[in-house]
């Protein structure tokens, strides 16, 4: 914050994302008149949170090289960011923060900060998916409450990340997270478990961290040719009618066959061998050792051609 060490670690977001933080406070000199009018009739606590969040947003945009302008709310009260910019604002007791990035690098961004205090197991029904609850119930009580809070923080960040793109309010138990406690990272397995069509083709990924009495999570959708390329061990074509994939599956509480199939389909599509994509659903799935090797054969004449 202004006079303290930064709470948000640089590793919370991918390269190209700028963060800023401060304490909740009223500072009329750092707000535009039009921004102040938004909260002129709000209670002092809300005014301080809004003001602190906008201060952080302006400072982060300054670092990004974006000319200053008022950050006014949309009709749904979400911040209206400058053209070519995506951002997110978070606040809790004692801290306000913002993260921004150019949309040429990132198209979705979500930040959440919560007090580092465990949540009661009874709240799992309102936060966690069925498989997340099953996993949590197998943990000691002292770990369970802490990880329920982590999942809540992550899902807050994921919601903020997806909402500007989808305009959808999603119940948190319908969001399923692949959580790696050892490496403090996560990815979204299901953004809406009861929807037939996925909301995004891209993967929402992120990290979480603890520090200074807070737990925080950063979620993002990055613009890369293949966002899961860190999962690829090998991809080769022994013959033109064969495709072989050797993938590393991220460790965590869940192994998700659909997620592996989605990754495989993305790799196949990038190679240009589109005839393989219809065969992905028949890929044998092996959860042992958190890795899967796929060996697919096709009789497509396009793959047999010598070109």
Sine and cosine of phi, psi and omega as CSV:
sin_phi,cos_phi,sin_psi,cos_psi,sin_omega,cos_omega
0.00,0.00,-0.25,-0.97,-0.14,-0.99
-0.86,0.51,-0.72,0.69,-0.08,-1.00
-0.91,-0.42,0.17,0.99,-0.04,-1.00
-0.81,-0.59,0.15,-0.99,0.10,-1.00
-0.91,0.42,0.49,-0.87,-0.02,-1.00
-0.90,0.44,0.70,-0.72,0.03,-1.00
-0.99,0.16,-0.68,0.73,-0.07,-1.00
-0.98,0.17,0.88,-0.48,0.03,-1.00
-0.96,0.28,0.54,-0.84,0.02,-1.00
-0.84,0.54,-0.46,0.89,-0.06,-1.00
-0.97,0.26,-0.07,1.00,-0.07,-1.00
-0.94,0.35,-0.46,0.89,-0.02,-1.00
-0.79,-0.61,0.34,-0.94,0.06,-1.00
-0.94,0.33,0.18,-0.98,0.01,-1.00
-0.85,0.53,0.65,-0.76,0.00,-1.00
0.98,-0.19,-0.17,0.99,0.03,-1.00
-0.99,-0.12,0.78,-0.63,-0.02,-1.00
-0.96,-0.29,0.71,-0.70,0.03,-1.00
-0.87,-0.50,0.41,-0.91,0.10,-0.99
-0.53,-0.85,0.46,-0.89,-0.01,-1.00
-0.53,-0.85,0.42,-0.91,0.03,-1.00
-0.37,-0.93,-0.03,-1.00,0.07,-1.00
-1.00,-0.08,0.48,-0.88,0.05,-1.00
-0.89,0.46,0.80,-0.60,-0.03,-1.00
-0.25,-0.97,0.31,-0.95,0.11,-0.99
-1.00,-0.07,0.81,-0.59,0.03,-1.00
-0.58,-0.82,1.00,0.02,-0.10,-0.99
-0.88,0.48,-0.48,0.88,-0.04,-1.00
-0.94,0.34,-0.34,0.94,-0.03,-1.00
-0.98,-0.20,0.08,1.00,0.05,-1.00
-0.90,-0.43,0.56,-0.83,0.15,-0.99
-0.97,0.26,0.44,-0.90,0.02,-1.00
-0.84,0.54,-0.66,0.75,-0.02,-1.00
-0.91,0.41,-0.52,0.85,0.06,-1.00
-0.95,0.32,-0.67,0.75,0.01,-1.00
-0.88,0.47,-0.59,0.81,-0.02,-1.00
-0.88,0.47,-0.44,0.90,0.00,-1.00
-0.89,0.45,-0.57,0.82,-0.09,-1.00
-0.88,-0.47,0.28,0.96,-0.07,-1.00
-0.84,0.54,-0.54,0.84,-0.05,-1.00
-0.97,-0.25,0.16,0.99,-0.01,-1.00
-0.99,0.16,0.26,-0.97,0.05,-1.00
-0.94,0.34,0.40,-0.92,-0.07,-1.00
-0.82,0.57,-0.61,0.79,0.00,-1.00
-0.88,0.47,-0.72,0.69,0.02,-1.00
-0.90,0.43,-0.64,0.77,0.03,-1.00
-0.87,0.48,-0.69,0.73,-0.02,-1.00
-0.92,0.40,-0.64,0.77,0.02,-1.00
-0.92,0.40,-0.70,0.71,0.01,-1.00
-0.89,0.46,-0.72,0.69,-0.02,-1.00
-0.89,0.46,-0.73,0.69,0.02,-1.00
-0.88,0.48,-0.64,0.76,0.02,-1.00
-0.91,0.42,-0.67,0.75,0.01,-1.00
-0.93,0.36,-0.59,0.80,0.07,-1.00
-0.86,0.51,-0.73,0.69,0.03,-1.00
-0.88,0.48,-0.69,0.72,-0.02,-1.00
-0.88,0.48,-0.70,0.71,0.01,-1.00
-0.90,0.43,-0.66,0.75,0.00,-1.00
-0.91,0.42,-0.66,0.75,0.02,-1.00
-0.91,0.41,-0.65,0.76,0.03,-1.00
-0.91,0.41,-0.57,0.82,0.09,-1.00
-0.86,0.51,-0.70,0.71,0.01,-1.00
-0.92,0.40,-0.47,0.88,0.01,-1.00
-0.99,0.16,-0.17,0.98,0.00,-1.00
0.99,0.13,0.40,0.91,-0.01,-1.00
-0.99,-0.12,0.77,-0.64,0.01,-1.00
-0.84,0.54,0.60,-0.80,-0.04,-1.00
-0.94,0.35,0.61,-0.79,0.06,-1.00
-0.30,-0.95,0.37,-0.93,0.03,-1.00
-0.87,0.50,0.62,-0.78,0.11,-0.99
-0.96,-0.28,1.00,-0.06,-0.08,-1.00
-1.00,-0.08,0.35,-0.94,-0.01,-1.00
-0.99,0.14,0.51,-0.86,0.19,-0.98
-0.97,0.24,-0.01,-1.00,0.01,-1.00
-0.88,0.48,-0.50,0.86,0.01,-1.00
-1.00,0.04,0.14,0.99,0.05,-1.00
0.98,0.20,0.01,1.00,0.09,-1.00
-0.96,0.27,0.50,-0.86,-0.02,-1.00
-0.90,0.43,0.63,-0.77,0.05,-1.00
-0.99,-0.12,0.98,-0.20,-0.10,-1.00
-0.99,0.13,0.41,-0.91,0.06,-1.00
-0.86,0.51,0.39,-0.92,0.00,-1.00
-0.86,0.51,0.70,-0.72,0.01,-1.00
0.99,0.12,0.16,0.99,-0.04,-1.00
-0.77,-0.64,0.61,-0.79,0.17,-0.99
-0.86,-0.50,0.58,-0.82,-0.03,-1.00
-0.48,-0.88,0.12,-0.99,0.01,-1.00
-0.43,-0.90,0.57,-0.82,-0.03,-1.00
-0.80,-0.60,0.62,-0.79,0.03,-1.00
-0.64,-0.77,0.46,-0.89,0.08,-1.00
-0.40,-0.92,0.52,-0.85,0.14,-0.99
-0.48,-0.88,-0.14,-0.99,-0.07,-1.00
-0.85,0.52,0.89,-0.46,0.10,-0.99
1.00,-0.01,-0.09,1.00,-0.04,-1.00
-0.48,-0.88,0.62,-0.78,0.20,-0.98
-0.82,-0.57,0.54,-0.84,-0.05,-1.00
-0.48,-0.88,0.36,-0.93,0.07,-1.00
-0.57,-0.82,0.46,-0.89,0.09,-1.00
-0.71,-0.70,0.68,-0.73,-0.02,-1.00
-0.67,-0.74,0.38,-0.93,0.04,-1.00
-0.36,-0.93,0.35,-0.93,0.11,-0.99
-0.97,0.24,0.64,-0.77,-0.04,-1.00
-0.94,0.33,-0.20,0.98,0.10,-1.00
-0.95,0.30,-0.29,0.96,0.03,-1.00
-0.95,-0.30,-0.61,0.79,-0.11,-0.99
-0.67,-0.75,0.73,-0.69,0.02,-1.00
-0.95,-0.32,-0.17,0.99,0.04,-1.00
-0.62,-0.79,0.66,-0.75,-0.07,-1.00
-0.52,-0.86,0.74,-0.68,0.02,-1.00
-0.59,-0.81,0.73,-0.68,0.02,-1.00
-0.77,-0.64,0.69,-0.72,0.13,-0.99
-0.65,-0.76,0.58,-0.81,0.05,-1.00
-0.74,-0.67,0.77,-0.64,0.00,-1.00
-0.75,-0.66,0.37,-0.93,0.14,-0.99
-0.91,0.41,0.66,-0.75,-0.02,-1.00
-0.98,0.18,0.98,0.18,0.03,-1.00
-0.66,-0.75,0.70,-0.71,-0.06,-1.00
-0.91,0.41,0.42,-0.91,0.07,-1.00
-0.96,-0.26,0.46,-0.89,-0.02,-1.00
-0.95,0.31,0.53,-0.85,-0.03,-1.00
-0.87,0.50,-0.47,0.88,0.00,-1.00
-0.88,0.48,-0.37,0.93,-0.04,-1.00
-0.99,0.14,-0.13,0.99,-0.01,-1.00
-0.84,0.54,-0.62,0.78,-0.04,-1.00
-0.87,0.49,-0.46,0.89,-0.05,-1.00
-1.00,-0.08,-0.14,0.99,-0.10,-0.99
-0.86,-0.51,-0.65,0.76,-0.26,-0.97
-0.96,-0.26,0.50,-0.86,0.11,-0.99
-0.96,0.27,0.24,-0.97,0.01,-1.00
-0.82,0.57,-0.68,0.74,-0.02,-1.00
-0.95,0.30,-0.55,0.84,0.09,-1.00
-0.90,0.44,-0.66,0.75,0.02,-1.00
-0.90,0.43,-0.66,0.75,0.01,-1.00
-0.88,0.48,-0.68,0.73,0.03,-1.00
-0.90,0.43,-0.71,0.70,-0.05,-1.00
-0.91,0.42,-0.60,0.80,-0.02,-1.00
-0.92,0.39,-0.29,0.96,0.05,-1.00
-1.00,0.02,0.05,1.00,-0.03,-1.00
-0.98,-0.20,0.38,-0.92,0.11,-0.99
-0.87,0.49,0.46,-0.89,-0.07,-1.00
-0.83,0.56,-0.65,0.76,-0.08,-1.00
-0.93,0.38,-0.49,0.87,0.05,-1.00
-0.99,0.13,-0.58,0.82,-0.08,-1.00
-0.87,0.49,-0.76,0.65,-0.04,-1.00
-0.88,0.48,-0.61,0.79,0.01,-1.00
-0.92,0.40,-0.67,0.75,-0.04,-1.00
-0.97,0.23,-0.45,0.89,0.15,-0.99
-0.88,0.48,-0.66,0.75,0.03,-1.00
-0.91,0.42,-0.65,0.76,0.04,-1.00
-0.87,0.49,-0.73,0.69,0.00,-1.00
-0.89,0.45,-0.63,0.78,0.05,-1.00
-0.88,0.47,-0.72,0.70,0.01,-1.00
-0.88,0.47,-0.70,0.72,0.02,-1.00
-0.87,0.48,-0.70,0.71,-0.06,-1.00
-0.94,0.34,-0.50,0.86,0.15,-0.99
-0.88,0.48,-0.71,0.70,0.01,-1.00
-0.91,0.41,-0.65,0.76,0.01,-1.00
-0.90,0.44,-0.67,0.75,0.03,-1.00
-0.86,0.51,-0.73,0.68,0.01,-1.00
-0.89,0.46,-0.56,0.83,-0.01,-1.00
-0.92,0.39,-0.68,0.74,-0.10,-1.00
-1.00,0.05,-0.42,0.91,-0.18,-0.98
-0.88,0.48,-0.70,0.71,0.01,-1.00
-0.87,0.49,-0.39,0.92,0.00,-1.00
-1.00,-0.02,-0.54,0.84,-0.11,-0.99
-0.95,-0.32,-0.41,0.91,-0.11,-0.99
0.83,0.55,0.54,0.84,-0.06,-1.00
-0.91,-0.41,0.71,-0.70,0.14,-0.99
-1.00,-0.03,0.87,-0.50,-0.09,-1.00
-0.89,-0.45,0.76,-0.65,0.06,-1.00
-0.92,0.40,0.71,-0.70,-0.09,-1.00
-0.87,0.49,-0.58,0.81,0.07,-1.00
-0.90,0.44,-0.28,0.96,0.04,-1.00
-1.00,0.06,-0.10,0.99,0.08,-1.00
-0.98,-0.17,0.80,-0.59,-0.02,-1.00
-0.90,-0.44,0.77,-0.64,-0.12,-0.99
-0.93,-0.37,0.70,-0.71,0.22,-0.98
-1.00,-0.03,0.94,-0.33,-0.14,-0.99
-0.94,-0.33,0.81,-0.58,0.08,-1.00
-0.95,-0.30,0.98,-0.18,-0.09,-1.00
-0.92,0.40,-0.56,0.83,-0.06,-1.00
-0.94,0.35,-0.62,0.79,-0.06,-1.00
-0.98,-0.22,-0.06,1.00,0.03,-1.00
0.87,0.49,0.59,0.81,0.09,-1.00
-0.80,-0.59,0.20,-0.98,-0.05,-1.00
-0.44,-0.90,0.31,-0.95,0.18,-0.98
-0.62,-0.79,0.39,-0.92,-0.02,-1.00
-1.00,-0.02,0.88,-0.47,0.05,-1.00
-0.99,0.17,-0.74,0.68,0.03,-1.00
-0.73,-0.68,0.83,-0.56,0.04,-1.00
-1.00,0.05,-0.50,0.86,0.12,-0.99
-0.51,-0.86,0.99,-0.16,-0.18,-0.98
-0.90,0.45,-0.36,0.93,-0.09,-1.00
-0.95,-0.31,0.38,0.93,0.08,-1.00
-0.94,-0.34,0.74,-0.67,-0.05,-1.00
-0.92,0.39,-0.66,0.75,-0.03,-1.00
-0.98,-0.21,0.68,-0.74,0.02,-1.00
-0.92,0.39,0.52,-0.86,0.02,-1.00
-0.96,0.29,-0.61,0.79,-0.03,-1.00
-0.78,-0.62,0.49,-0.87,0.20,-0.98
-1.00,0.08,-0.44,0.90,0.01,-1.00
-0.99,0.16,0.34,-0.94,0.01,-1.00
-0.99,-0.14,0.75,-0.67,0.13,-0.99
-1.00,0.07,0.84,-0.54,-0.03,-1.00
-0.75,-0.66,0.27,-0.96,0.01,-1.00
-0.03,-1.00,-0.16,-0.99,-0.01,-1.00
-0.66,-0.75,0.34,-0.94,0.11,-0.99
-0.76,-0.65,0.32,-0.95,-0.07,-1.00
-0.41,-0.91,0.33,-0.94,0.09,-1.00
-0.86,-0.51,0.53,-0.85,0.08,-1.00
0.15,-0.99,0.61,-0.79,0.08,-1.00
0.85,0.53,0.50,0.86,0.02,-1.00
1.00,0.09,0.23,0.97,-0.03,-1.00
-0.81,-0.58,0.40,-0.92,0.26,-0.97
-0.89,-0.46,0.68,-0.74,-0.07,-1.00
-0.67,-0.74,0.44,-0.90,0.00,-1.00
-0.64,-0.77,0.64,-0.76,0.08,-1.00
-0.83,-0.55,0.81,-0.59,0.01,-1.00
-0.87,-0.49,0.56,-0.83,-0.02,-1.00
-0.46,-0.89,0.39,-0.92,0.17,-0.99
-0.86,-0.51,0.95,-0.32,-0.10,-1.00
-1.00,-0.05,0.47,-0.88,0.09,-1.00
-1.00,-0.03,0.99,-0.17,0.08,-1.00
-0.63,-0.78,0.38,-0.92,-0.03,-1.00
-0.87,0.50,-0.65,0.76,0.03,-1.00
-0.57,-0.82,0.99,-0.16,-0.17,-0.99
-0.90,0.43,-0.31,0.95,-0.06,-1.00
-0.96,-0.28,0.46,0.89,-0.11,-0.99
-0.91,0.42,-0.30,0.95,0.05,-1.00
-0.94,0.35,-0.22,0.98,-0.01,-1.00
-1.00,0.05,-0.21,0.98,-0.11,-0.99
-0.99,0.11,0.83,-0.56,0.16,-0.99
-1.00,-0.04,-0.79,0.61,-0.01,-1.00
-0.57,-0.82,0.53,-0.85,0.11,-0.99
-0.54,-0.84,0.91,-0.41,-0.07,-1.00
-0.52,-0.85,0.26,-0.97,-0.03,-1.00
-0.84,-0.54,1.00,-0.05,0.02,-1.00
-0.86,0.51,-0.64,0.77,0.11,-0.99
-0.65,-0.76,0.28,-0.96,-0.09,-1.00
-0.92,0.38,-0.34,0.94,-0.01,-1.00
-0.99,-0.15,0.13,0.99,0.03,-1.00
-0.84,-0.54,0.54,-0.84,0.13,-0.99
-0.77,-0.64,0.76,-0.66,0.02,-1.00
-0.82,-0.58,0.76,-0.65,0.02,-1.00
-0.82,-0.57,0.68,-0.73,0.08,-1.00
-0.80,-0.60,0.94,-0.35,-0.14,-0.99
-0.90,-0.44,0.52,-0.85,0.19,-0.98
-0.99,-0.10,0.85,-0.53,0.04,-1.00
-1.00,-0.04,0.79,-0.61,0.00,-1.00
-0.88,0.48,0.67,-0.74,0.00,-1.00
-0.97,0.26,0.39,-0.92,-0.02,-1.00
0.27,-0.96,-0.15,-0.99,-0.05,-1.00
-0.95,0.30,-0.27,0.96,-0.09,-1.00
-0.78,-0.63,0.56,-0.83,0.22,-0.98
-0.90,-0.44,0.85,-0.53,-0.17,-0.99
-0.87,-0.50,0.93,-0.37,-0.05,-1.00
-0.88,0.48,-0.64,0.77,-0.02,-1.00
-0.90,0.44,-0.57,0.82,0.00,-1.00
-0.93,0.38,-0.67,0.74,0.05,-1.00
-0.89,0.46,-0.68,0.73,0.00,-1.00
-0.89,0.46,-0.62,0.79,0.03,-1.00
-0.90,0.44,-0.68,0.73,0.03,-1.00
-0.88,0.47,-0.72,0.69,-0.01,-1.00
-0.87,0.49,-0.67,0.74,-0.02,-1.00
-0.89,0.45,-0.61,0.79,0.03,-1.00
-0.91,0.42,-0.67,0.74,0.02,-1.00
-0.89,0.46,-0.72,0.69,-0.04,-1.00
-0.87,0.49,-0.69,0.73,-0.03,-1.00
-0.89,0.45,-0.64,0.77,-0.01,-1.00
-0.89,0.45,-0.50,0.87,-0.01,-1.00
-0.97,0.26,-0.30,0.96,-0.04,-1.00
1.00,-0.02,-0.06,1.00,0.01,-1.00
-1.00,0.04,0.94,0.34,-0.12,-0.99
-0.91,0.41,-0.35,0.94,-0.01,-1.00
-0.92,0.40,-0.32,0.95,0.01,-1.00
-0.98,0.21,-0.37,0.93,-0.19,-0.98
-0.90,0.44,-0.50,0.87,0.00,-1.00
-0.97,0.26,-0.20,0.98,-0.05,-1.00
-0.99,-0.11,-0.06,1.00,-0.10,-0.99
-0.87,0.49,-0.58,0.82,-0.05,-1.00
-0.90,0.43,-0.33,0.95,-0.02,-1.00
-0.99,-0.14,0.15,0.99,0.00,-1.00
-0.90,0.43,0.76,-0.65,0.07,-1.00
-0.92,0.40,0.68,-0.73,-0.07,-1.00
-0.93,-0.37,0.80,-0.60,-0.02,-1.00
-0.81,-0.58,0.92,-0.38,-0.05,-1.00
-1.00,0.03,-0.08,1.00,-0.06,-1.00
-0.94,0.35,0.77,-0.64,0.07,-1.00
0.96,0.28,0.23,0.97,0.01,-1.00
0.82,0.57,0.58,0.81,0.05,-1.00
-0.61,-0.79,0.41,-0.91,0.00,-1.00
-0.62,-0.78,0.66,-0.75,0.10,-0.99
-0.88,-0.47,0.78,-0.62,-0.04,-1.00
-0.92,-0.40,0.74,-0.67,0.05,-1.00
-0.77,-0.64,0.93,-0.36,-0.17,-0.99
-0.88,-0.48,0.66,-0.75,0.06,-1.00
-0.89,-0.46,0.59,-0.80,0.05,-1.00
-0.70,-0.72,0.48,-0.88,0.07,-1.00
-0.97,-0.25,0.28,0.96,-0.02,-1.00
-0.89,0.46,0.77,-0.64,-0.06,-1.00
-0.93,0.38,-0.40,0.92,0.02,-1.00
-0.91,0.41,-0.54,0.84,-0.01,-1.00
-0.99,0.15,-0.27,0.96,-0.01,-1.00
-1.00,-0.03,-0.20,0.98,-0.04,-1.00
-0.93,0.38,0.45,-0.90,-0.08,-1.00
-0.99,0.12,-0.16,0.99,-0.02,-1.00
-0.92,0.38,0.00,0.00,0.00,0.00
